[in-house]
């Protein structure tokens, strides 16, 4: 259960924890304190009464929050370090990607996994050239003394059906938060991505990404 793992990793203090990337639909909470969690934060209900009396939740067989929990008054944003931990959980091999938008209720079934081997040399070089600084938001995530964390995003994704090339011209350095937004099509690239002598970003890959969002 992704919600439970996030609750345990961040010590959110919930007895029942539900996760959905978009924060708009959830199963019903049935134990309290309870947390509804999305990609960037969470809202906590200490009691059943507090949960049932919240006027922003539309109840049926599931809970619907039309504009997402991020717009609720008591929404708590994750810190940068917490975002890093959440994204590590989502990226872990033990997470069934089919469950990310289904409140972790996805049916278990056999799966054949076709792994893509990325050029880690290019990945490391892009991070070094960009000084681990996000090219989208400008954030540089410090996870320890003089220790920084960044990720690399392929503008035209690798593998079917996109078949993007694994080259530096198709890569940008990003923070974990922007990376997830790019991956799931929540973020259009509308900032100027500066070219460096050893890292020139091909405009066709930016166009490809933006046409998918």
Secondary structure as the mmCIF struct_conf table of DSSP 4:
data_model
#
loop_
_struct_conf.conf_type_id
_struct_conf.id
_struct_conf.beg_label_comp_id
_struct_conf.beg_label_asym_id
_struct_conf.beg_label_seq_id
_struct_conf.end_label_comp_id
_struct_conf.end_label_asym_id
_struct_conf.end_label_seq_id
HELX_RH_AL_P HELX_RH_AL_P1 UNK A 2 UNK A 10
TURN_TY1_P TURN_TY1_P1 UNK A 11 UNK A 11
BEND BEND1 UNK A 15 UNK A 15
STRN STRN1 UNK A 16 UNK A 19
TURN_TY1_P TURN_TY1_P2 UNK A 21 UNK A 22
BEND BEND2 UNK A 23 UNK A 24
STRN STRN2 UNK A 25 UNK A 26
HELX_LH_PP_P HELX_LH_PP_P1 UNK A 27 UNK A 29
BEND BEND3 UNK A 31 UNK A 33
STRN STRN3 UNK A 34 UNK A 37
BEND BEND4 UNK A 39 UNK A 40
STRN STRN4 UNK A 41 UNK A 45
BEND BEND5 UNK A 47 UNK A 47
HELX_RH_AL_P HELX_RH_AL_P2 UNK A 48 UNK A 52
TURN_TY1_P TURN_TY1_P3 UNK A 53 UNK A 53
TURN_TY1_P TURN_TY1_P4 UNK A 55 UNK A 56
HELX_LH_PP_P HELX_LH_PP_P2 UNK A 57 UNK A 57
STRN STRN5 UNK A 58 UNK A 59
BEND BEND6 UNK A 60 UNK A 62
STRN STRN6 UNK A 63 UNK A 64
TURN_TY1_P TURN_TY1_P5 UNK A 66 UNK A 67
HELX_RH_3T_P HELX_RH_3T_P1 UNK A 69 UNK A 71
BEND BEND7 UNK A 72 UNK A 72
TURN_TY1_P TURN_TY1_P6 UNK A 73 UNK A 74
STRN STRN7 UNK A 76 UNK A 77
HELX_LH_PP_P HELX_LH_PP_P3 UNK A 78 UNK A 79
HELX_RH_AL_P HELX_RH_AL_P3 UNK A 80 UNK A 91
BEND BEND8 UNK A 92 UNK A 92
TURN_TY1_P TURN_TY1_P7 UNK A 93 UNK A 94
BEND BEND9 UNK A 95 UNK A 95
HELX_RH_3T_P HELX_RH_3T_P2 UNK A 97 UNK A 99
TURN_TY1_P TURN_TY1_P8 UNK A 100 UNK A 104
HELX_LH_PP_P HELX_LH_PP_P4 UNK A 106 UNK A 108
HELX_RH_AL_P HELX_RH_AL_P4 UNK A 120 UNK A 129
TURN_TY1_P TURN_TY1_P9 UNK A 130 UNK A 132
TURN_TY1_P TURN_TY1_P10 UNK A 135 UNK A 137
STRN STRN8 UNK A 141 UNK A 144
TURN_TY1_P TURN_TY1_P11 UNK A 145 UNK A 146
STRN STRN9 UNK A 147 UNK A 149
STRN STRN10 UNK A 151 UNK A 154
BEND BEND10 UNK A 155 UNK A 156
BEND BEND11 UNK A 158 UNK A 159
TURN_TY1_P TURN_TY1_P12 UNK A 160 UNK A 162
BEND BEND12 UNK A 167 UNK A 167
HELX_RH_3T_P HELX_RH_3T_P3 UNK A 168 UNK A 170
STRN STRN11 UNK A 171 UNK A 174
HELX_RH_AL_P HELX_RH_AL_P5 UNK A 176 UNK A 183
TURN_TY1_P TURN_TY1_P13 UNK A 184 UNK A 185
BEND BEND13 UNK A 191 UNK A 191
STRN STRN12 UNK A 196 UNK A 196
TURN_TY1_P TURN_TY1_P14 UNK A 197 UNK A 198
STRN STRN13 UNK A 199 UNK A 199
HELX_LH_PP_P HELX_LH_PP_P5 UNK A 200 UNK A 202
HELX_RH_AL_P HELX_RH_AL_P6 UNK A 203 UNK A 212
#
